[in-house]
Structure formats: C-alpha cells, structure tokens
Amino acid sequence: MEKRKIYVVDDQFGIRLLLKEIIEMEGHEVYDFETGGDALQQMESQQPDLLFIDYRLPLMNGIELVEKMTLKGISAPIVMMSGLSEQDIEGKSKFTNIKHVLLKPFNIEEVKRILQLHLSQ
C-alpha cells in the first residue's frame, strides 16, 4: 500500500502528536499544522489525501479553512474534529468534502476506522 499524505490541523500540540502517532503507525505520512493558514500554504504545493481539521482553530476556524480550500480547488476528504456536537458545527453541510465528524475526545480505534474508510477508496 502506498503512503498517503495526511494533514492534521489542530492548535493543541497533544492532539497533533496523538494523531501523528496513530496515522504513522497505520503506514501514512503525516504533516501537522497549528493553524489553518500554515496548512493552506503547504497545500498550495502539496495536496493531501485526507485532512483532520479542528473546528475551533484560532484566526481561521475549520469551516473557514475548508472555504478557502474550496476557492483554491482543493477537494481532499476532510474529517472535522470538534468537542461540540455535530449539529453545532455551523456551515458543515455546505461542503461535500467534509466526510466525517470526529468528536473529541476520540479513541484510537475510531481514528483507524476513519483512515481505512477514507483511504481505501
């Protein structure tokens, strides 16, 4: 299986570290970013195969990041992460590339299942 490029965008270092560890153990390449702006800048030169984006990011929230990605023609599948309920993620329904909402705190098996689901296609 080829290594896929996964972006993790979360302002919490611990969450980025945990996801990076899980995803690398599943055999994929991980790029982690503290802000949506940093991730967007990287996407201009290298598009990811899947993104994990925190809904509550500083400066630019997760939905704003997805809007900017859409404007740039970047349509990789997205897993939106949140401590809120799925209904509280405003604007989610506008974007077909938000494939999954991962509620925090999440468990390792759930992350593995999401990876298999979205990278096996």
N, C-alpha and C positions, 0 to 999 in steps of 0.2 A: 504494500500500500504506500502510495506517495505521501510525503509530508505535506500537510495543508498549513496554510498561514492563518493563524487565529489572532485577532486583535482583542485585547482586554482593555477597556477604558473605564477606570474607576479611580476616584480621588483617594480611596482608602488603600494604603500600602498593603495591609494584611489580606484584603480581598484579592488584590492583583497577584500577590505571592501565592496564595492558595490556588487560584485558578491556573496560574502559570504551571505550578507543580502538577496538578491533575492533568492538564492538557498535554504537557510534555511527556508524562507517563503513558499517555494514550498514543504517543508517537508523532505529535504535531509540533510545529514551530510556533512559538508564542512571542508576540510583540505587545508590551504593555505600556499604557499611557495614563498619565494623571489627569489630563484634560482632553476635551473634545478637539480643541484646536491642534494639539500635538498629533492626535490620531489622524485628523483630516489632512494635515500637512504630509504625513507619511503615506496616506492613501493616494496622494497625487502621483507618487512614483511607484507605489506597490500596492495593488488592491488585495485585500484579504479574502479568504474563502468563507470566513464566518467571523462575526463580531459579537462580543459580550460587552454591552454598554450599560453603565449605571444610569438610571433615570435622573437621579439627583446629582448632577455634576456642577461644580462651580463655574461661573462665567457663561457657560452654554450648557443647558440641560440635555439629556439624552435625546429628546424629541427634536430639539433644535439642531443637534448634530446630524440626526437622520435627515432632516430637511435639507441641510447643507450638502450632505452626501448625494441626495436625490438630485439637487440642482447641478451637481458635478457629474451626474451619470453613474454614480457608484451604487450598485444594487445588490451587494452581497447580503446573504441572510443575516438577520440580527436577532440576538437574544437580549431582550431588555431586562435588566436586573433592577429590583426595587424592594424596599422594605414596606411599600404600600401594597394595597390590593390591586389586582389587575384593572379593576374598574376606575381606580384613582389615577391611572396613567393617562393624562389628557393628551389627545392627539394621536394616540396609538393606532386607532382604526383607519387613519388616513394613509397609512403606509403598509403595503402588502409585504414588504421585505422584513417587517417585524414578525418573525415566525413563532416566537415563544416568549413568555414572560417567566423569568426565574425569580421567585420570591426569596428574599433574604430573611432569615438565614437559610442557606441551601445545603443539601448534602451531596457528598462526592458522587454517589451512585446516580443522582439526578443529573449532574453535570455530564457524566459519562454517557448517559442515555441520550441527552440532547446532542452531544457530539456525534454519536453514532447515527442518530436520526437525520441530522442536517448535513453530514459529510458523506453519507453513503449514497447520496443521490447523484 
